[in-house]
Amino acid sequence: MASAQVSTGADTPSFKQHLPLLIVLMVGLFLAILNQTLLNVALPHITNEYGITTNTAQWLLTGYMLVNGVLIPLSAFLIERFGVRVLFLAAMFSFTLGALICGLADSFSVLLIGRLIQAVGGGVLSPLVMSVILFIFPPEMRGKGMGIFGLAMMFAPAVGPTLSGWVVQNYDWHILFTGMIPFGVIIFFVALFKMRNIEQPKMIKLDYLGTFSSLAGVGLLLYGLSEAGSKGWGDMEVVSCIVAGAILVTFFVIWEMRSKNPLLNMGVFRYGIFSLSNVINIFVTASMFAGMLLLPIYLQNLRGITPLNSGLLMLPGALVMLIMSPISGILFDKIGPRPLAITGMIITTLTTWEFTKLTLDTSYNYILVVYMIRYFGMSFLMMPIMTAGMNQLPRDLNKHGTAMSNTLRQVSGSIGTSIITTIFTTRASFHGAALTDRMDTTDPGFMQGFMELVNKIASAAHIPLAQAKTQAATALAGQVKLESSVQGINDAFFWATMISVVGLVLSFFLRDVRKDKVRQAKKDENVELLMLPAPQQVIAAEKG
């Protein structure tokens, strides 16, 4: 017990001392994460302006994700080798330079180069900030720290679609990049003069074989998974990338386990709660990405709602996340991870199930309320569960733990997106075929209804019956496509619900490892007491 009190007392002044550092880091991280989601709404405008295909434009998202993803496993080495200050300054310089290039881009190739340079900065910021928080906050206060971290991690992607929809609808899309530049410059110079290292950099050697297998393996795996949703899991390019990536990642894991100075220490998985928390977060991430992917498709493509109004629907959920993230961190410090995880997973599972009942007439306000409640549940999950696992790691493994958690989150997000996309497209095709089969021209009932529609169109538009038949057939085909797409989305949300159920079941096995340390401290005290002579045991017991 005494050791825990000493730790808390020693670390609390450290938190106050590092508060300016924490603020600078959080603002920089918020900008980097916000930048990931801003471009989705602008892609059609970029496609039209540069005269490129949608698949080509998607490389602005895919390329950013790949560069971002392959750098995360290297973050533990980079933090240890260069220190927080140099690494953060390099990240913000890269991010701001990339924003400048994108803002001035007069061709797609220049825009893509700027986007990739931005991704270099964004890739290390998340594990960098998490490592600093784990250093500053002792386990007794870490929930509060990770709650603050969650402000950027959860609020930025939630508010991104609203902000980008407003900009694209009212201004030029280049502002999405040029608007970042002043903030990036301010943060860079504040960090330049105010930021200090929390630990001194160490002259450690880079594991070249581990670095290559990590970069190539994670890159190929992420690319294959990102393409699987659109090209199909049987596509040769997809299969080749996933298989090659999996082989290289497996080699990387084996190599790192045998290395004396591993680039990414696999020993973090010897800690049971850390491993469990990461498995739960994989299911949470997959479920969360399902909502972020499917709802914009439903709202914009099927219901014809504008990008701005689609973003506005998601804004209340983002505001709930903004309010609840630090509150959930405080609750974590008081009651531990299990009650929060179970509550959050129940809410997430029930609200995801509600999205399995969408129709073409579902009210805007109903979707808004369910989405808002869903994010309320999510606010109890990502950061508290991750914190529960990180609390079990010794301090020297914190950097490796954050790198591993962020890598798994990136990969699970790609897997979840690809699986949900595949389910949506496959089930939409299935329902489309089933609906088309019902339009049997030999069925008197169907033909009677069809001819009534033809006559209605002919009389309303004053056109011949032959032309009205063509318009009626086109209208029915469009209705079939809409109905089948909605049913495909419902089916995808059903499987997202099942993913949430798995996460809920696993949440019951979480425990608060801080209590383990308290029990161990008491056990050590009892052992020391038993080793004392009998008279001293009596005196110590009376004092205790």
MITIDREN-140908 format. One line per 2 residues: number of its first residue (from 0); for each residue x, z, y of C-alpha. Coordinates in steps of 0.05 Angstrom, whole numbers, plus 5000, padded with zeros to 4 digits. Layout:
NUM = X/Z/Y ~ ...
END
This chain:
0 = 5000/5000/5000 ~ 5056/5018/5048
2 = 5090/4950/5038 ~ 5026/4913/5057
4 = 5019/4952/5121 ~ 5091/4939/5140
6 = 5081/4865/5128 ~ 5019/4861/5172
8 = 5050/4901/5227 ~ 5112/4858/5228
10 = 5075/4793/5228 ~ 5022/4807/5280
12 = 5071/4803/5340 ~ 5098/4739/5309
14 = 5029/4708/5314 ~ 5024/4724/5388
16 = 5094/4699/5399 ~ 5078/4632/5366
18 = 5009/4623/5397 ~ 5033/4568/5446
20 = 5066/4532/5388 ~ 5001/4536/5348
22 = 4960/4507/5405 ~ 5007/4448/5414
24 = 5008/4434/5340 ~ 4932/4437/5333
26 = 4920/4389/5391 ~ 4970/4339/5363
28 = 4939/4344/5294 ~ 4869/4335/5322
30 = 4890/4270/5356 ~ 4923/4243/5293
32 = 4864/4258/5248 ~ 4814/4233/5299
34 = 4852/4167/5301 ~ 4841/4157/5227
36 = 4765/4152/5235 ~ 4759/4119/5303
38 = 4771/4048/5279 ~ 4715/4042/5228
40 = 4662/4024/5279 ~ 4708/3977/5317
42 = 4727/3933/5258 ~ 4672/3880/5268
44 = 4693/3872/5341 ~ 4766/3865/5321
46 = 4747/3814/5267 ~ 4710/3771/5318
48 = 4763/3776/5373 ~ 4821/3755/5329
50 = 4782/3707/5284 ~ 4802/3741/5220
52 = 4766/3759/5156 ~ 4737/3827/5142
54 = 4786/3838/5085 ~ 4844/3824/5132
56 = 4817/3872/5184 ~ 4810/3926/5131
58 = 4886/3929/5128 ~ 4883/3969/5193
60 = 4850/4024/5151 ~ 4885/4011/5085
62 = 4955/4006/5116 ~ 4945/4070/5155
64 = 4922/4106/5093 ~ 4980/4081/5051
66 = 5035/4100/5101 ~ 5001/4166/5115
68 = 4994/4181/5040 ~ 5065/4164/5018
70 = 5096/4207/5072 ~ 5058/4271/5053
72 = 5098/4285/4989 ~ 5162/4280/5031
74 = 5138/4330/5082 ~ 5167/4392/5048
76 = 5237/4360/5049 ~ 5229/4335/5121
78 = 5206/4404/5147 ~ 5264/4439/5112
80 = 5316/4387/5134 ~ 5297/4374/5206
82 = 5256/4435/5226 ~ 5188/4440/5259
84 = 5210/4421/5329 ~ 5246/4356/5315
86 = 5195/4333/5263 ~ 5136/4346/5309
88 = 5169/4310/5368 ~ 5185/4251/5323
90 = 5114/4249/5297 ~ 5083/4252/5367
92 = 5131/4199/5393 ~ 5114/4153/5335
94 = 5039/4166/5343 ~ 5040/4153/5419
96 = 5085/4091/5413 ~ 5038/4062/5360
98 = 4978/4075/5405 ~ 5013/4038/5462
100 = 5029/3978/5418 ~ 4957/3976/5392
102 = 4929/3982/5463 ~ 4970/3923/5487
104 = 4963/3881/5423 ~ 4946/3808/5435
106 = 4946/3789/5361 ~ 4925/3822/5296
108 = 4996/3826/5270 ~ 5019/3866/5331
110 = 4958/3911/5324 ~ 4974/3924/5251
112 = 5047/3940/5267 ~ 5024/3990/5320
114 = 4975/4021/5271 ~ 5029/4030/5218
116 = 5076/4063/5268 ~ 5019/4111/5286
118 = 5011/4127/5212 ~ 5084/4149/5207
120 = 5069/4204/5258 ~ 5002/4222/5228
122 = 5029/4228/5157 ~ 5072/4290/5168
124 = 5029/4327/5219 ~ 4978/4357/5171
126 = 5028/4390/5122 ~ 5073/4408/5181
128 = 5018/4447/5217 ~ 4994/4480/5153
130 = 5065/4503/5137 ~ 5071/4534/5207
132 = 5005/4571/5199 ~ 5025/4598/5131
134 = 5090/4623/5162 ~ 5058/4655/5223
136 = 4998/4688/5190 ~ 5007/4741/5135
138 = 4960/4737/5075 ~ 4915/4791/5106
140 = 4902/4745/5167 ~ 4912/4677/5136
142 = 4837/4661/5132 ~ 4833/4664/5208
144 = 4894/4618/5214 ~ 4868/4567/5164
146 = 4800/4570/5199 ~ 4835/4547/5262
148 = 4870/4493/5222 ~ 4802/4471/5196
150 = 4779/4456/5267 ~ 4823/4394/5268
152 = 4818/4377/5194 ~ 4742/4377/5191
154 = 4717/4369/5263 ~ 4760/4309/5281
156 = 4735/4262/5226 ~ 4664/4286/5237
158 = 4664/4271/5312 ~ 4703/4206/5304
160 = 4645/4159/5288 ~ 4604/4185/5348
162 = 4661/4176/5397 ~ 4681/4107/5372
164 = 4609/4084/5371 ~ 4601/4105/5444
166 = 4666/4071/5465 ~ 4652/4006/5427
168 = 4581/4001/5452 ~ 4599/4013/5526
170 = 4672/3993/5534 ~ 4728/3951/5505
172 = 4753/3974/5436 ~ 4826/3977/5462
174 = 4807/4042/5497 ~ 4806/4075/5428
176 = 4882/4068/5430 ~ 4899/4070/5504
178 = 4858/4133/5513 ~ 4905/4168/5464
180 = 4968/4153/5504 ~ 4961/4205/5561
182 = 4945/4260/5511 ~ 5003/4240/5467
184 = 5052/4240/5525 ~ 5029/4308/5551
186 = 5034/4340/5482 ~ 5103/4309/5471
188 = 5132/4338/5535 ~ 5099/4405/5527
190 = 5129/4409/5457 ~ 5197/4385/5483
192 = 5204/4444/5531 ~ 5163/4498/5497
194 = 5168/4488/5421 ~ 5220/4525/5380
196 = 5234/4524/5305 ~ 5203/4578/5263
198 = 5261/4571/5214 ~ 5330/4538/5222
200 = 5338/4469/5190 ~ 5380/4466/5127
202 = 5431/4412/5109 ~ 5399/4392/5043
204 = 5410/4325/5007 ~ 5355/4275/4997
206 = 5336/4259/4925 ~ 5337/4183/4929
208 = 5308/4170/4860 ~ 5253/4221/4871
210 = 5239/4192/4940 ~ 5233/4121/4914
212 = 5188/4139/4855 ~ 5145/4182/4902
214 = 5138/4129/4956 ~ 5125/4071/4908
216 = 5082/4111/4859 ~ 5035/4143/4910
218 = 5032/4078/4951 ~ 5013/4034/4891
220 = 4964/4086/4865 ~ 4929/4093/4932
222 = 4927/4018/4943 ~ 4898/4005/4874
224 = 4845/4059/4883 ~ 4826/4034/4952
226 = 4817/3963/4926 ~ 4779/3983/4863
228 = 4715/3997/4901 ~ 4710/3926/4929
230 = 4746/3883/4877 ~ 4724/3922/4815
232 = 4762/3965/4766 ~ 4775/3905/4720
234 = 4812/3864/4773 ~ 4884/3849/4751
236 = 4914/3869/4818 ~ 4876/3935/4817
238 = 4894/3950/4745 ~ 4967/3931/4756
240 = 4975/3975/4818 ~ 4940/4035/4787
242 = 4980/4031/4722 ~ 5047/4020/4757
244 = 5031/4075/4807 ~ 5011/4124/4751
246 = 5075/4109/4713 ~ 5119/4120/4774
248 = 5082/4184/4794 ~ 5090/4210/4722
250 = 5164/4194/4725 ~ 5168/4229/4793
252 = 5135/4292/4765 ~ 5182/4295/4704
254 = 5243/4281/4748 ~ 5224/4336/4797
256 = 5212/4386/4742 ~ 5284/4375/4717
258 = 5315/4373/4787 ~ 5354/4434/4813
260 = 5333/4418/4885 ~ 5265/4383/4877
262 = 5236/4341/4932 ~ 5168/4369/4914
264 = 5170/4433/4872 ~ 5123/4427/4813
266 = 5131/4501/4801 ~ 5072/4513/4847
268 = 5026/4496/4789 ~ 5051/4557/4751
270 = 5006/4597/4797 ~ 4936/4595/4767
272 = 4893/4606/4829 ~ 4933/4553/4868
274 = 4920/4503/4812 ~ 4847/4521/4808
276 = 4836/4518/4883 ~ 4866/4448/4884
278 = 4821/4424/4827 ~ 4760/4451/4864
280 = 4782/4417/4929 ~ 4789/4351/4891
282 = 4714/4354/4874 ~ 4696/4379/4944
284 = 4735/4322/4976 ~ 4704/4269/4931
286 = 4634/4296/4948 ~ 4649/4298/5022
288 = 4675/4227/5024 ~ 4612/4203/4988
290 = 4570/4226/5048 ~ 4619/4197/5099
292 = 4617/4129/5062 ~ 4545/4121/5041
294 = 4506/4147/5102 ~ 4535/4096/5152
296 = 4519/4040/5102 ~ 4447/4065/5096
298 = 4437/4077/5170 ~ 4471/4015/5199
300 = 4466/3962/5145 ~ 4398/3979/5115
302 = 4360/4013/5172 ~ 4391/3973/5229
304 = 4410/4035/5269 ~ 4464/4023/5321
306 = 4535/4051/5309 ~ 4525/4098/5368
308 = 4460/4127/5342 ~ 4490/4131/5272
310 = 4548/4171/5301 ~ 4500/4215/5341
312 = 4464/4233/5277 ~ 4530/4260/5249
314 = 4549/4296/5314 ~ 4508/4360/5302
316 = 4542/4368/5235 ~ 4609/4362/5270
318 = 4589/4415/5320 ~ 4567/4462/5264
320 = 4635/4452/5233 ~ 4669/4467/5300
322 = 4632/4533/5305 ~ 4635/4554/5232
324 = 4707/4537/5215 ~ 4739/4597/5250
326 = 4680/4641/5229 ~ 4690/4623/5156
328 = 4764/4641/5165 ~ 4746/4710/5191
330 = 4696/4719/5133 ~ 4751/4699/5084
332 = 4796/4755/5110 ~ 4739/4805/5100
334 = 4705/4785/5034 ~ 4753/4736/5000
336 = 4744/4665/4974 ~ 4693/4671/4917
338 = 4630/4688/4957 ~ 4646/4634/5008
340 = 4661/4582/4956 ~ 4598/4595/4915
342 = 4553/4596/4977 ~ 4585/4533/5005
344 = 4580/4496/4939 ~ 4507/4515/4929
346 = 4489/4489/4999 ~ 4531/4426/4989
348 = 4501/4412/4921 ~ 4429/4421/4944
350 = 4437/4378/5007 ~ 4473/4324/4969
352 = 4414/4323/4920 ~ 4367/4314/4979
354 = 4403/4248/4995 ~ 4382/4222/4926
356 = 4311/4213/4954 ~ 4325/4165/5011
358 = 4276/4109/5026 ~ 4271/4055/5079
360 = 4222/4101/5116 ~ 4260/4167/5113
362 = 4258/4197/5182 ~ 4320/4200/5227
364 = 4309/4274/5242 ~ 4304/4292/5169
366 = 4371/4260/5153 ~ 4401/4294/5215
368 = 4378/4363/5192 ~ 4401/4354/5120
370 = 4469/4327/5142 ~ 4477/4385/5190
372 = 4461/4436/5135 ~ 4509/4399/5088
374 = 4566/4407/5138 ~ 4547/4480/5146
376 = 4560/4488/5071 ~ 4624/4448/5075
378 = 4651/4495/5129 ~ 4656/4549/5075
380 = 4696/4505/5027 ~ 4757/4464/5045
382 = 4800/4514/5083 ~ 4778/4579/5049
384 = 4789/4549/4979 ~ 4856/4520/5000
386 = 4876/4587/5031 ~ 4858/4624/4967
388 = 4909/4581/4929 ~ 4963/4584/4982
390 = 4959/4660/4985 ~ 4985/4663/4914
392 = 5049/4625/4929 ~ 5113/4661/4951
394 = 5135/4642/5022 ~ 5192/4596/4998
396 = 5141/4552/4962 ~ 5092/4546/5021
398 = 5120/4479/5045 ~ 5116/4451/4974
400 = 5046/4478/4965 ~ 5020/4447/5029
402 = 5052/4380/5012 ~ 5021/4382/4942
404 = 4951/4402/4968 ~ 4951/4348/5021
406 = 4975/4295/4971 ~ 4921/4314/4922
408 = 4869/4312/4977 ~ 4891/4242/4998
410 = 4889/4216/4927 ~ 4823/4250/4909
412 = 4792/4221/4973 ~ 4813/4151/4951
414 = 4789/4162/4880 ~ 4722/4190/4904
416 = 4712/4133/4953 ~ 4727/4080/4900
418 = 4683/4112/4846 ~ 4624/4123/4894
420 = 4631/4051/4920 ~ 4633/4024/4849
422 = 4571/4065/4830 ~ 4534/4041/4892
424 = 4549/3967/4882 ~ 4538/3968/4807
426 = 4472/4005/4811 ~ 4448/3964/4870
428 = 4460/3900/4828 ~ 4423/3932/4770
430 = 4363/3951/4812 ~ 4364/3883/4846
432 = 4360/3848/4778 ~ 4304/3894/4755
434 = 4263/3881/4818 ~ 4274/3806/4813
436 = 4250/3806/4741 ~ 4184/3835/4765
438 = 4172/3773/4808 ~ 4146/3734/4750
440 = 4111/3670/4772 ~ 4071/3671/4707
442 = 4041/3739/4727 ~ 3973/3727/4760
444 = 3977/3792/4798 ~ 4045/3776/4829
446 = 4024/3704/4846 ~ 3960/3729/4879
448 = 3999/3776/4924 ~ 4052/3723/4938
450 = 4000/3671/4959 ~ 3966/3723/5004
452 = 4033/3732/5039 ~ 4043/3657/5044
454 = 3974/3647/5076 ~ 3987/3705/5124
456 = 4054/3674/5147 ~ 4024/3604/5152
458 = 3965/3628/5195 ~ 4008/3673/5239
460 = 4064/3622/5251 ~ 4018/3560/5248
462 = 4063/3525/5198 ~ 4049/3485/5134
464 = 4041/3522/5068 ~ 4105/3492/5039
466 = 4146/3520/5097 ~ 4108/3587/5093
468 = 4126/3591/5019 ~ 4200/3585/5035
470 = 4195/3639/5088 ~ 4156/3685/5041
472 = 4208/3676/4986 ~ 4264/3691/5036
474 = 4227/3753/5060 ~ 4217/3779/4989
476 = 4290/3767/4972 ~ 4311/3807/5034
478 = 4263/3863/5015 ~ 4291/3864/4944
480 = 4362/3870/4972 ~ 4343/3927/5018
482 = 4305/3965/4964 ~ 4359/3956/4911
484 = 4413/3978/4960 ~ 4374/4042/4977
486 = 4365/4057/4903 ~ 4439/4044/4892
488 = 4456/4094/4947 ~ 4409/4145/4915
490 = 4444/4136/4848 ~ 4512/4144/4881
492 = 4488/4208/4915 ~ 4463/4232/4846
494 = 4534/4227/4818 ~ 4562/4259/4881
496 = 4514/4317/4866 ~ 4542/4322/4795
498 = 4612/4325/4825 ~ 4589/4382/4869
500 = 4560/4418/4809 ~ 4628/4417/4775
502 = 4659/4446/4837 ~ 4606/4500/4839
504 = 4619/4521/4767 ~ 4694/4525/4779
506 = 4683/4567/4842 ~ 4659/4626/4800
508 = 4730/4632/4772 ~ 4764/4640/4840
510 = 4792/4709/4856 ~ 4824/4741/4916
512 = 4899/4744/4899 ~ 4910/4793/4957
514 = 4877/4846/4913 ~ 4927/4830/4858
516 = 4984/4849/4905 ~ 4949/4914/4923
518 = 4938/4931/4849 ~ 5011/4915/4834
520 = 5034/4959/4892 ~ 4993/5017/4864
522 = 5020/5005/4795 ~ 5091/5006/4821
524 = 5077/5071/4858 ~ 5049/5103/4794
526 = 5111/5081/4755 ~ 5156/5112/4808
528 = 5114/5175/4806 ~ 5121/5181/4730
530 = 5196/5175/4736 ~ 5199/5237/4780
532 = 5209/5308/4752 ~ 5144/5345/4738
534 = 5146/5391/4799 ~ 5158/5332/4846
536 = 5101/5294/4812 ~ 5053/5350/4830
538 = 5078/5351/4903 ~ 5073/5275/4909
540 = 5003/5275/4878 ~ 4979/5328/4928
542 = 5007/5288/4986 ~ 4977/5223/4959
END
